[in-house]
Amino acid sequence: MFRKKDFLLITAIIVIAVVSAILIALAQSEAGAMIRITIDGTFYGEYSLSENQTISVDETLGYNRIVIENGSAYMAEADCPDKYCMDYLPIAKNGETIICLPHKLVVEVVGTQDARQLDVVVP
């Protein structure tokens, strides 16, 4: 049923997939320096992950409390109906996010303050 070339093709695909997964994991494993908070796509603030602090976001869409401890951030409290955002594990690596859809709030780990510079603004 399978020939030798079929096994070689399957092995090559598996090797490429594993190498790709390792490269992606290594690229995302870099610890971030800050979190950036946006609400409905609008910049709210940036906060250092090296400083333990609590950020309260009380906007018209709702209330969220983000806690930064020991170099990672997590959603400690939210008044949204489903509270899925509170189920996220703490984030600390570049590109990791916590999203509260009902409040249109995004908490994202970024490398530095310079990461806030925009490439393009779309109306």
HUTAGI-V580337 format. One record per residue. RES is the residue in one letter. SS is DSSP state (helix for helix, strand for strand, loop for the rest). Layout:
res = <RES,RES>
ss = <SS,SS>
This chain:
res = <M,F,R,K,K,D,F,L,L,I,T,A,I,I,V,I,A,V,V,S,A,I,L,I,A,L,A,Q,S,E,A,G,A,M,I,R,I,T,I,D,G,T,F,Y,G,E,Y,S,L,S,E,N,Q,T,I,S,V,D,E,T,L,G,Y,N,R,I,V,I,E,N,G,S,A,Y,M,A,E,A,D,C,P,D,K,Y,C,M,D,Y,L,P,I,A,K,N,G,E,T,I,I,C,L,P,H,K,L,V,V,E,V,V,G,T,Q,D,A,R,Q,L,D,V,V,V,P>
ss = <loop,loop,loop,helix,helix,helix,helix,helix,helix,helix,helix,helix,helix,helix,helix,helix,helix,helix,helix,helix,helix,helix,helix,helix,helix,helix,helix,helix,loop,loop,strand,loop,loop,strand,strand,strand,strand,strand,strand,loop,loop,strand,strand,strand,strand,strand,strand,strand,loop,loop,loop,loop,strand,strand,strand,strand,strand,strand,strand,loop,loop,strand,strand,strand,strand,strand,strand,strand,strand,loop,loop,strand,strand,strand,strand,strand,strand,strand,loop,loop,loop,loop,loop,helix,helix,helix,helix,loop,loop,loop,strand,loop,strand,loop,loop,loop,strand,strand,strand,strand,loop,loop,loop,loop,strand,strand,strand,strand,strand,strand,loop,loop,helix,helix,helix,helix,loop,loop,loop,loop,loop,loop,loop>
